[in-house]
Amino acid sequence: MTDTPVTMIDFGSSSIKYGTMVKEQDPPDPHVFPTTFGEYKECERPVYEILYGQQALDDSRYLKLHWPIQDGVVTHWDDWEKLLWHLWNKKNSLLPPSEEAPLLVSEPPHQPKAKRDKLVCELFETFEVPMLGLASTPQLSLFGSGKQNGVVMDIGHTMSHSSAVVQGALLPDTINKMPLGGSHVSTKVAQLVEYEDFGLWRPGAEPRLRSLCFQRAKHQHCYVALDPKSEASFGSNSKAVVTLPDNSTLELQDATFQAPEILFDPKQHAVEFPGIDWMIHNTITYKTPPLLREHILANVVIGGGSNQLPGLPARLQAELHKLPGTEQSVVSPPVENPAFKGLCAAVQWADVAGQFWRKEDFDEWGPDMAARAML
């Protein structure tokens, strides 16, 4: 079945990445689609009653936005179904289910069993997917880096987690999670430049919508300092600015390197959790069996949407070398869109016929057995 096209979807809280490939094909670049749609609130509205993805964000001040995925987990199934049907439109380059095309999707490592069962039922029953495979985001991030053993620090939109993967299998008992992610870094940028006039957006708008400008600024200008105290003593020479919806601008100054510090010291953002370096340390030294530690120390992989922050790998490695038990750890260079690249790698490595669950099996055994079709 090497010529069978496999549809791949990486479900994220802020964006969905998707594409299609066959086993022998070079990995494609993902299509990226914001995980939202909006409905006009006013009675008198334009011709298009519902806008999806970037169109919804561009016209957001007039819309009620729906975000069906929170912390990587589907929370509003009707909205999720509406969004997925839209993606399966031919204009969006996502192949609809067919008699032979399998579907491979990502899921967060903290996904509750009831949510996974619901996901499997929806895909088999509502969308009539003929074959289905599931893979956790830590596995995929590691696969995307060309590895099968390692520790993954996944910095998501609103949630971060560390975990160990050995021989391609996630070790569930090694998972640590923290309710802080890339969106909080964006919010921290806003706080540091003392921008609180969120009234430029409509009242009651979601925090995610309110910080869109600062999210853009984070991706364009923020970096992680190797020595933040030294960096602060000299001050930032950055002339970076953030452009607000009314076209006014604010200088970012030291916020460019101070905002990402919450990843290492979450208490700066009123989150009582250890930083990402301590999460990795805990995963390796306390939760991974001693005989397996040497297999994972050499591959510390950073996943998630914030893994491209300049300076993050060097700083993380420096912090890990200060902690007992992780002195020999090696932080791998981050790759862009690691989970999607992991989906591509899984397609190239997997036995489609043997590792994907079929609709007939689901009909016989139900979602509990189907959800075990993990790569």
C-alpha positions as CSV (number, residue, x, y, z in Angstrom):
1,M,0.0,0.0,0.0
2,T,2.9,2.3,-0.6
3,D,0.9,4.3,-3.2
4,T,-2.0,4.9,-0.8
5,P,-2.5,8.6,0.0
6,V,-2.6,9.3,3.8
7,T,-4.4,12.4,5.1
8,M,-2.5,13.9,8.0
9,I,-4.0,16.4,10.5
10,D,-2.3,18.0,13.5
11,F,-5.0,19.5,15.7
12,G,-3.8,22.5,17.6
13,S,-5.6,25.0,19.9
14,S,-4.6,28.0,17.7
15,S,-4.0,26.3,14.3
16,I,-4.6,23.1,12.4
17,K,-1.9,21.8,10.1
18,Y,-2.8,19.3,7.5
19,G,-1.7,17.7,4.3
20,T,-1.7,14.5,2.2
21,M,1.2,12.3,1.1
22,V,2.1,8.7,0.1
23,K,4.7,6.6,1.7
24,E,7.4,7.1,-0.9
25,Q,6.8,10.8,-1.3
26,D,9.0,13.7,0.0
27,P,7.2,15.3,3.0
28,P,5.0,18.2,1.9
29,D,4.8,21.6,3.6
30,P,1.7,21.8,5.8
31,H,-1.4,23.8,5.1
32,V,-1.9,26.0,8.2
33,F,-5.5,27.0,9.1
34,P,-6.5,29.0,12.3
35,T,-8.7,26.8,14.5
36,T,-11.6,29.1,14.5
37,F,-14.7,30.4,12.7
38,G,-17.0,33.3,13.3
39,E,-20.6,34.2,12.9
40,Y,-21.8,37.8,12.5
41,K,-23.7,39.0,15.5
42,E,-25.7,41.7,13.9
43,C,-28.9,41.1,12.0
44,E,-27.8,43.0,9.0
45,R,-24.7,41.1,7.9
46,P,-22.7,40.5,4.7
47,V,-23.5,37.8,2.2
48,Y,-21.2,35.3,4.0
49,E,-22.9,34.3,7.2
50,I,-19.9,32.3,8.6
51,L,-16.2,33.1,8.0
52,Y,-13.5,30.5,8.7
53,G,-9.9,30.6,9.7
54,Q,-7.9,33.7,8.7
55,Q,-11.0,35.4,7.2
56,A,-12.7,35.2,10.6
57,L,-9.7,36.7,12.3
58,D,-9.4,39.5,9.8
59,D,-13.1,40.4,10.4
60,S,-13.1,39.5,14.1
61,R,-14.4,42.7,15.6
62,Y,-17.8,42.0,14.0
63,L,-17.9,38.3,14.8
64,K,-18.6,35.9,17.6
65,L,-15.6,33.6,17.3
66,H,-15.7,29.9,18.0
67,W,-12.5,28.1,19.2
68,P,-13.5,24.4,19.4
69,I,-10.1,23.2,20.7
70,Q,-8.6,24.2,24.1
71,D,-5.3,22.9,25.4
72,G,-5.1,20.6,22.4
73,V,-8.4,18.8,23.3
74,V,-11.7,19.2,21.6
75,T,-14.2,21.0,23.9
76,H,-17.0,21.9,21.5
77,W,-17.8,19.0,19.2
78,D,-20.4,20.7,17.0
79,D,-18.0,23.5,16.3
80,W,-15.2,21.1,15.7
81,E,-17.3,19.1,13.2
82,K,-18.3,22.3,11.4
83,L,-14.7,23.4,11.1
84,L,-13.5,19.9,9.9
85,W,-16.3,19.7,7.2
86,H,-15.1,23.1,6.0
87,L,-11.5,21.9,5.8
88,W,-12.6,18.9,3.8
89,N,-13.8,21.2,1.1
90,K,-11.7,20.8,-2.1
91,K,-10.6,24.4,-2.0
92,N,-8.6,23.7,1.2
93,S,-6.5,20.9,-0.3
94,L,-7.5,18.4,2.3
95,L,-8.6,15.1,0.7
96,P,-12.0,13.9,2.0
97,P,-12.4,10.3,3.2
98,S,-12.4,7.7,0.4
99,E,-12.5,3.9,0.3
100,E,-8.8,3.5,0.7
101,A,-7.4,6.8,2.1
102,P,-6.4,6.4,5.8
103,L,-6.4,9.3,8.2
104,L,-3.5,9.9,10.7
105,V,-4.1,12.5,13.4
106,S,-2.3,13.9,16.4
107,E,-3.5,13.9,20.0
108,P,-2.1,15.5,23.1
109,P,-0.5,13.2,25.7
110,H,-3.0,14.4,28.4
111,Q,-6.0,13.5,26.3
112,P,-8.7,12.0,28.5
113,K,-9.9,8.6,27.4
114,A,-13.5,9.8,27.0
115,K,-12.3,12.5,24.6
116,R,-10.3,10.0,22.6
117,D,-13.2,7.6,22.3
118,K,-15.4,10.5,21.2
119,L,-12.8,11.6,18.6
120,V,-12.6,8.0,17.2
121,C,-16.4,7.7,17.0
122,E,-16.7,11.1,15.3
123,L,-14.1,10.3,12.6
124,F,-15.4,6.8,11.9
125,E,-19.2,7.5,12.1
126,T,-19.7,11.1,11.1
127,F,-16.8,11.5,8.6
128,E,-16.8,7.9,7.5
129,V,-13.0,7.5,7.6
130,P,-12.1,4.1,6.3
131,M,-8.8,3.7,8.3
132,L,-7.5,5.7,11.3
133,G,-4.2,6.1,13.2
134,L,-3.5,8.1,16.2
135,A,-0.1,9.4,17.5
136,S,0.7,11.6,20.5
137,T,2.4,15.0,19.9
138,P,5.6,14.0,21.8
139,Q,6.1,11.0,19.6
140,L,5.5,13.1,16.5
141,S,7.8,15.9,17.6
142,L,10.6,13.3,18.2
143,F,9.8,11.6,14.8
144,G,10.0,15.0,13.1
145,S,13.5,15.4,14.5
146,G,14.5,12.0,13.0
147,K,14.7,10.3,16.4
148,Q,12.9,7.5,18.2
149,N,14.4,7.9,21.7
150,G,14.4,11.2,23.6
151,V,12.7,13.7,25.9
152,V,10.2,16.1,24.4
153,M,9.5,19.5,25.9
154,D,6.3,20.5,24.0
155,I,5.5,24.2,24.4
156,G,1.9,24.5,23.1
157,H,-0.4,27.4,22.8
158,T,-1.8,27.3,26.4
159,M,-0.3,24.1,27.8
160,S,3.3,22.7,28.0
161,H,4.3,19.2,28.8
162,S,7.5,17.1,29.1
163,S,7.6,13.4,28.5
164,A,10.0,10.6,27.5
165,V,9.7,8.5,24.3
166,V,11.7,5.2,24.0
167,Q,11.9,3.2,20.8
168,G,9.1,5.3,19.4
169,A,6.7,4.6,22.3
170,L,5.5,7.3,24.7
171,L,6.1,6.5,28.4
172,P,2.8,7.8,30.0
173,D,4.2,7.8,33.5
174,T,6.9,10.3,32.6
175,I,4.5,13.1,31.6
176,N,4.6,16.5,33.3
177,K,2.3,19.3,32.3
178,M,2.0,23.0,33.0
179,P,-0.8,25.4,32.2
180,L,1.4,27.9,30.5
181,G,2.4,28.2,26.9
182,G,3.1,30.5,23.9
183,S,0.0,32.5,24.3
184,H,1.1,33.5,27.8
185,V,4.4,34.8,26.4
186,S,2.4,37.0,24.1
187,T,0.3,38.2,27.0
188,K,3.5,38.9,29.0
189,V,4.8,41.1,26.1
190,A,1.6,43.1,26.4
191,Q,2.0,43.5,30.2
192,L,5.6,44.5,30.0
193,V,5.0,47.3,27.5
194,E,2.1,48.4,29.9
195,Y,-0.5,48.0,27.3
196,E,-3.8,47.4,29.0
197,D,-6.3,49.2,26.7
198,F,-7.8,46.0,25.3
199,G,-10.9,48.1,24.5
200,L,-9.5,48.5,21.0
201,W,-11.1,45.1,20.5
202,R,-14.8,44.6,21.1
203,P,-15.6,44.2,24.8
204,G,-15.7,40.6,26.0
205,A,-13.4,39.3,23.3
206,E,-11.4,36.2,24.1
207,P,-7.9,36.7,25.5
208,R,-6.6,34.9,22.5
209,L,-8.1,37.4,20.1
210,R,-7.0,40.4,22.3
211,S,-3.4,39.3,22.1
212,L,-3.2,38.6,18.3
213,C,-1.0,41.7,17.7
214,F,1.3,40.7,20.5
215,Q,1.4,37.1,19.3
216,R,2.7,38.4,16.0
217,A,5.2,40.5,17.8
218,K,6.4,37.5,19.8
219,H,7.1,35.5,16.7
220,Q,8.8,38.4,14.9
221,H,10.9,39.9,17.7
222,C,11.2,37.9,20.9
223,Y,14.2,35.8,21.8
224,V,15.6,33.9,24.8
225,A,18.7,35.4,26.4
226,L,21.5,33.1,27.5
227,D,22.1,35.3,30.6
228,P,19.0,37.4,31.2
229,K,20.5,39.3,34.1
230,S,23.4,40.4,32.0
231,E,21.1,41.3,29.2
232,A,18.9,43.4,31.5
233,S,22.0,45.3,32.9
234,F,22.9,46.4,29.4
235,G,19.4,47.0,28.2
236,S,18.0,46.1,24.9
237,N,19.0,48.0,21.8
238,S,15.9,46.6,20.0
239,K,13.9,49.1,18.0
240,A,11.1,46.5,17.5
241,V,7.6,47.8,17.7
242,V,4.1,46.2,17.9
243,T,1.4,47.7,15.6
244,L,-2.0,47.9,17.3
245,P,-5.4,47.7,15.6
246,D,-5.7,51.5,15.4
247,N,-2.3,51.6,13.6
248,S,-0.6,53.2,16.6
249,T,2.7,51.5,17.7
250,L,4.4,50.6,21.0
251,E,8.1,50.0,21.4
252,L,8.9,46.5,22.8
253,Q,12.3,47.3,24.3
254,D,13.3,44.8,27.0
255,A,10.1,42.9,26.6
256,T,11.7,41.1,23.6
257,F,13.8,39.0,26.0
258,Q,12.0,39.4,29.3
259,A,8.7,37.9,28.2
260,P,10.0,34.5,27.3
261,E,11.6,34.3,30.8
262,I,8.2,33.0,32.1
263,L,9.0,29.7,30.4
264,F,11.9,29.2,32.9
265,D,10.2,31.1,35.8
266,P,6.4,30.7,35.5
267,K,5.9,32.6,38.8
268,Q,6.7,35.8,36.9
269,H,3.3,35.2,35.3
270,A,1.5,34.1,38.5
271,V,1.7,30.4,37.6
272,E,2.9,28.2,40.5
273,F,4.8,25.6,38.5
274,P,8.5,24.8,37.9
275,G,10.0,26.0,34.6
276,I,10.6,23.9,31.5
277,D,14.1,23.0,32.6
278,W,12.9,21.6,35.9
279,M,10.0,19.8,34.1
280,I,12.6,18.0,31.8
281,H,14.8,17.3,34.9
282,N,11.8,15.7,36.7
283,T,10.8,13.6,33.7
284,I,14.4,12.2,33.3
285,T,15.6,11.8,36.9
286,Y,12.3,10.9,38.7
287,K,9.9,9.4,36.2
288,T,12.1,7.5,33.7
289,P,13.4,4.1,34.8
290,P,17.2,4.3,35.4
291,L,18.0,1.7,32.7
292,L,16.3,3.9,30.1
293,R,17.8,7.3,31.0
294,E,20.9,6.9,28.9
295,H,18.7,6.3,25.8
296,I,17.0,9.6,26.1
297,L,19.6,12.1,27.5
298,A,21.2,12.7,24.2
299,N,18.0,13.8,22.5
300,V,16.1,16.6,24.2
301,V,13.6,17.9,21.6
302,I,11.6,21.1,21.8
303,G,8.2,20.9,20.2
304,G,5.2,23.1,19.9
305,G,4.5,26.5,18.3
306,S,7.1,28.4,20.4
307,N,10.0,26.1,19.7
308,Q,11.4,28.6,17.1
309,L,12.2,31.3,19.7
310,P,15.8,32.3,19.0
311,G,18.2,31.3,21.8
312,L,15.9,28.8,23.4
313,P,17.9,25.6,22.7
314,A,21.2,27.1,24.0
315,R,19.5,28.5,27.1
316,L,17.7,25.3,27.9
317,Q,20.9,23.3,27.5
318,A,22.7,25.7,29.8
319,E,20.0,25.4,32.5
320,L,19.9,21.6,32.2
321,H,23.6,21.3,32.7
322,K,23.2,23.0,36.1
323,L,20.9,20.4,37.4
324,P,22.0,17.0,38.8
325,G,21.2,14.1,36.6
326,T,20.9,16.1,33.4
327,E,24.5,17.3,33.0
328,Q,25.0,15.1,30.0
329,S,21.8,16.1,28.2
330,V,21.9,17.4,24.6
331,V,19.2,19.7,23.3
332,S,18.6,19.1,19.6
333,P,18.2,21.9,17.1
334,P,14.4,22.6,16.8
335,V,12.6,22.0,13.5
336,E,9.6,24.0,12.3
337,N,6.2,22.3,12.6
338,P,7.7,19.3,14.4
339,A,4.4,17.5,15.0
340,F,3.4,17.7,11.3
341,K,6.8,16.6,10.2
342,G,6.4,13.7,12.6
343,L,3.1,12.8,10.9
344,C,5.0,12.7,7.6
345,A,7.7,10.5,9.2
346,A,5.1,8.2,10.6
347,V,3.6,7.7,7.2
348,Q,7.0,6.8,5.8
349,W,7.8,4.4,8.6
350,A,4.4,2.9,9.4
351,D,2.8,-0.2,8.0
352,V,-0.5,1.3,6.8
353,A,-2.2,-2.0,6.5
354,G,-1.1,-3.2,9.9
355,Q,-1.0,-0.1,12.2
356,F,-4.2,1.7,11.1
357,W,-7.5,0.7,12.5
358,R,-10.2,-0.1,10.0
359,K,-13.9,0.8,10.1
360,E,-14.8,-2.9,10.2
361,D,-12.7,-3.3,13.4
362,F,-14.4,-0.2,14.9
363,D,-17.8,-1.6,14.1
364,E,-16.9,-4.9,15.8
365,W,-14.9,-3.7,18.8
366,G,-16.0,-0.1,19.3
367,P,-13.9,3.0,20.2
368,D,-12.1,1.5,23.1
369,M,-10.3,-0.9,20.8
370,A,-9.9,1.5,18.0
371,A,-8.2,4.0,20.2
372,R,-5.4,1.5,20.8
373,A,-4.4,2.0,17.2
374,M,-1.5,4.1,18.3
375,L,1.7,4.3,16.3
